[in-house]
Each structure stands twice: as structure tokens, then as C-alpha cells.
Amino acid sequence: MPAEKLMSAAEALSLIKDGTRLGLGGTPLAMNPVALAVQLAKRGARDLDLVLAPIGGFAADLLMGAGAVRSVEFAQIGFEELGMAPNFRRLAQEGAVVTLDHT
């Protein structure tokens, strides 16, 4: 019998410590783990290394705006026709986040 693959949001959050390499999925504005990102931001998470697939959007930008991200690995981060994710753009231009671009 397969092991249980589902867990509560609280259980998932308990696995994410400062400095964690965290993979986030979804599209720019849909299927984002926004509730998880909000709770991490509220908790004051720091030094996360994000890996975004297939592309990053709202949840990743929220974490960047909260100061939780040390580095981000991505092919694209944006809000579709609304343009580039604003926190990502600001932090990348300031050199405040390490970027690993896979385009």
C-alpha cells in the first residue's frame, strides 16, 4: 500500500526552515501556492532558495517582496500580460537576490 502523500498546510510549513531550497510550481497567476507563501511571509522566513517550474508568478513575487528569498532559479517570472513581477524586478535590479536564469 502506498504511503500517504498528502499533508496539512501546517505539516508542509513545518518542513520549510530558513535556508531551504524550495520548489514552487504553477503558472504566473494560477495554480500558485499562495496560502503557503503568505504563511511563510507572516512567519518571517528568510534565505529561501526558490526553484520555479514551469515559470514563477504571484507566490514567488510575494515571497521576494517579503524579503524571504536569497536566490531564485527560473525561466520566467511575471504576471502574463500584466508584465514582469514587480518585486522580482526591483530586487534583481538592486542585486538583492541571486538570479539563475534558464532562458
PEFENHU-V170390 format. One line per field, one symbol per residue. ss: DSSP state (H for helix, E for strand, - for the rest). A space follows every 10 residues. Layout:
# PEFENHU-V170390
ss = ???
This chain:
# PEFENHU-V170390
ss = --------HH HHHH------ EEEE------ ---HHHHHHH HHH----EEE EE---E-HHH HHHHH---EE EEEE--EE-H HH-E-HHHHH HHHH---EEE E--
